[in-house]
Amino acid sequence: MGAPVVHFEVIGRDFETMRGFYGELFGWELTPAGPADYAIVGPQDGEGIGGGVGGAGDRAYGVTFYVQVPDLGAALDHAVELGGERAMEPTQVAEGTHVAQFRDPEGHLIGLVSS
């Protein structure tokens, strides 16, 4: 595999409903993180990847996966060259962690995280 998928997000209209649903359904321990309407779940027993569940607020809702790349700007430029469009410029979300997003040619929101 080239660039690995390292994170996912499930963003819904109502954070409490989403947190309760996924926590109960999959037995996820969701830890509050970042904005008040967002929680993180880590890999379960060392398997799978970590992710987040949140409320949409001013974000688009849906499911997004994040791919780890060495250069966010270059990856965004390449996505545009291939027919995608920028959705979020590189943004620091935690110390040492930067993310960006683009939409593929059919409009799916895909995330990037710097490695």
KEDO-226492 format. One record per residue (C-alpha): residue number from 1; x, y, z; residue in one letter. Coordinates in nm, 4 decimals, always signed. Example, Ala and Ser with C-alpha at 12.3 -4.5 7.8 and 13.67 -1.06 7.14 Angstrom:
<torkols>
k; px; py; pz; r
1; +1.2300; -0.4500; +0.7800; A
2; +1.3670; -0.1060; +0.7140; S
</torkols>
This chain:
<torkols>
k; px; py; pz; r
1; +0.0000; +0.0000; +0.0000; M
2; +0.1213; +0.3508; -0.0758; G
3; -0.0059; +0.6117; +0.1696; A
4; -0.1885; +0.4420; +0.4605; P
5; -0.5354; +0.5195; +0.5970; V
6; -0.4664; +0.6283; +0.9557; V
7; -0.7863; +0.7896; +1.0902; H
8; -1.1601; +0.8077; +1.0281; F
9; -1.4377; +1.0471; +1.1277; E
10; -1.8109; +1.0029; +1.1558; V
11; -1.9646; +1.3500; +1.1710; I
12; -2.3379; +1.3779; +1.2324; G
13; -2.5862; +1.6526; +1.2966; R
14; -2.6203; +1.5668; +1.6695; D
15; -2.3014; +1.4848; +1.8592; F
16; -2.4677; +1.3263; +2.1636; E
17; -2.6749; +1.0956; +1.9436; T
18; -2.3711; +0.9951; +1.7373; M
19; -2.1516; +0.9385; +2.0429; R
20; -2.4167; +0.7286; +2.2139; G
21; -2.4958; +0.5264; +1.9033; F
22; -2.1386; +0.4323; +1.8090; Y
23; -2.0268; +0.3873; +2.1683; G
24; -2.3093; +0.1425; +2.2369; E
25; -2.3063; -0.0303; +1.8983; L
26; -1.9339; -0.1075; +1.8896; F
27; -1.8363; -0.0770; +2.2573; G
28; -1.6153; +0.2207; +2.1769; W
29; -1.4741; +0.4284; +2.4609; E
30; -1.5043; +0.7800; +2.3209; L
31; -1.2778; +1.0370; +2.4858; T
32; -1.3634; +1.4081; +2.4499; P
33; -1.1064; +1.5910; +2.2374; A
34; -1.0716; +1.9269; +2.0655; G
35; -1.4000; +2.1086; +2.0223; P
36; -1.6812; +2.0347; +2.2671; A
37; -1.8657; +1.8262; +2.0063; D
38; -1.5901; +1.5788; +1.9196; Y
39; -1.4561; +1.2570; +2.0739; A
40; -1.1712; +1.0210; +1.9830; I
41; -1.1705; +0.6415; +1.9812; V
42; -0.8423; +0.4525; +1.9648; G
43; -0.7642; +0.1172; +1.8093; P
44; -0.9403; -0.1622; +1.9985; Q
45; -0.6975; -0.4095; +2.1608; D
46; -0.4280; -0.2976; +1.9185; G
47; -0.6408; -0.3696; +1.6112; E
48; -0.7815; -0.1309; +1.3542; G
49; -0.7249; +0.2409; +1.3329; I
50; -0.8351; +0.5210; +1.5589; G
51; -1.0962; +0.7754; +1.4684; G
52; -1.3381; +1.0364; +1.5844; G
53; -1.7105; +1.0952; +1.6241; V
54; -1.8488; +1.4454; +1.6246; G
55; -2.1288; +1.6887; +1.5656; G
56; -2.1292; +1.8797; +1.2392; A
57; -2.1434; +2.2352; +1.3683; G
58; -2.0015; +2.4276; +1.0710; D
59; -1.8505; +2.1120; +0.9179; R
60; -2.0050; +1.8892; +0.6554; A
61; -2.1503; +1.5725; +0.8004; Y
62; -2.0719; +1.2250; +0.6735; G
63; -1.7926; +0.9689; +0.6961; V
64; -1.4373; +1.0679; +0.6078; T
65; -1.1171; +0.8690; +0.6144; F
66; -0.7744; +1.0282; +0.6512; Y
67; -0.4660; +0.9252; +0.4553; V
68; -0.1173; +0.9965; +0.5887; Q
69; +0.1024; +1.1855; +0.3420; V
70; +0.4415; +1.3559; +0.3771; P
71; +0.3303; +1.6913; +0.2261; D
72; -0.0274; +1.8166; +0.2612; L
73; +0.0092; +2.0959; +0.0066; G
74; +0.1584; +1.8676; -0.2577; A
75; -0.1147; +1.6070; -0.2015; A
76; -0.3873; +1.8730; -0.2339; L
77; -0.2276; +2.0035; -0.5535; D
78; -0.2118; +1.6514; -0.6954; H
79; -0.5780; +1.5871; -0.6057; A
80; -0.6755; +1.9040; -0.7949; V
81; -0.4625; +1.8007; -1.0949; E
82; -0.6551; +1.4708; -1.1021; L
83; -0.9967; +1.6390; -1.0983; G
84; -1.0606; +1.6899; -0.7272; G
85; -1.1085; +2.0170; -0.5407; E
86; -0.9671; +2.1596; -0.2205; R
87; -1.2104; +2.1497; +0.0711; A
88; -0.9865; +2.2518; +0.3639; M
89; -0.6390; +2.4017; +0.3514; E
90; -0.3699; +2.2568; +0.5801; P
91; -0.4704; +2.3290; +0.9398; T
92; -0.3036; +2.2470; +1.2710; Q
93; -0.5479; +2.0485; +1.4881; V
94; -0.3085; +1.9476; +1.7657; A
95; +0.0577; +2.0005; +1.8425; E
96; +0.2483; +1.8346; +1.5602; G
97; -0.0668; +1.7283; +1.3737; T
98; -0.1872; +1.9022; +1.0593; H
99; -0.4817; +1.7996; +0.8421; V
100; -0.6320; +1.9049; +0.5099; A
101; -0.9289; +1.7849; +0.3044; Q
102; -1.0297; +1.7567; -0.0585; F
103; -1.3305; +1.6342; -0.2538; R
104; -1.2731; +1.3654; -0.5141; D
105; -1.4224; +1.4004; -0.8668; P
106; -1.7567; +1.2633; -0.7383; E
107; -1.7668; +1.4906; -0.4317; G
108; -1.6558; +1.2487; -0.1580; H
109; -1.4736; +1.4258; +0.1254; L
110; -1.1280; +1.2755; +0.1878; I
111; -0.8906; +1.3819; +0.4645; G
112; -0.5145; +1.4073; +0.4674; L
113; -0.2887; +1.4095; +0.7731; V
114; +0.0787; +1.5021; +0.7736; S
115; +0.3288; +1.2337; +0.8640; S
</torkols>
